């Protein structure tokens, strides 16, 4: 069955969805995006995603062509039309179409596109079994805190992992792990401390990250926000990552070395349970 795609005010079948070849998102990656997960046909952490969207837009001097209420209505309409019970809604805002020029055009009208993807989120083989990662140099630009559509470097790193027979890559800069190719990275020390890199321009300010750290602290787990090395990961009791579509997922191996017992650990497992329960309770 064809999905419905929202393109600049119109709901169309995916086969009919079109965007200008002069759109600056296509020519310059001049745009930002968000992905909101869906559980039970409802949206997870929607307010957080909208807040980050506005931050990204502001950093690039972009504007959202609809109100927040209209954006919520579009999300809900797409979920309903496509019958999404579990999956996600992708949205992208670009500066719009204009003749090719590096300077921002003055008269371009921002472009807004949304579509859904149905996929199982709760019953995840990665969550049950854990994933294996390799480390790679962080090839990205300096403003990773802006959720832009320029994702070529993470794609290259993810393909490096795939070619190595692994599931993902953790990116490293100046000897410290920054994050995964599409997720935030964590370790759990042998003393039970959850460690993840502090917010800054080096990493994306994950919405799931914020929720998981809050829930961890509420559960009386100790959290440290600081850089950590690959060697610390290899010596850790556990490792895991968070993202909007994977929630909390264990990492059981890094660069061929088992992390902890080489199986999903109790901290990651418990945080996943807590996060899913909280998400279900507050989905809209």
FENCOR-V863498 format. One record per run of one state. SS is the DSSP state (A for helix, B for strand, O for the rest). FROM is the first residue (numbers start at 1). LEN is the number of residues. If there is no record, write none. Layout:
# FENCOR-V863498
((SS,FROM,LEN) (SS,FROM,LEN))
This chain:
# FENCOR-V863498
((O,1,3) (B,4,4) (O,8,2) (B,10,4) (A,14,3) (O,17,6) (B,23,1) (A,24,5) (O,29,2) (B,31,9) (O,40,2) (B,42,2) (O,44,2) (A,46,14) (O,60,8) (A,68,15) (O,83,3) (B,86,9) (O,95,2) (B,97,1) (O,98,13) (B,111,8) (O,119,6) (A,125,5) (O,130,1) (B,131,7) (O,138,10) (B,148,1) (O,149,3) (A,152,12) (O,164,4) (B,168,6) (O,174,2) (B,176,5) (O,181,3) (B,184,5) (O,189,5) (B,194,3) (O,197,10) (A,207,12) (O,219,4) (B,223,3) (O,226,3) (B,229,1) (A,230,6) (O,236,2) (B,238,6) (O,244,3) (B,247,8) (O,255,2) (B,257,2) (O,259,7) (A,266,17) (O,283,2))
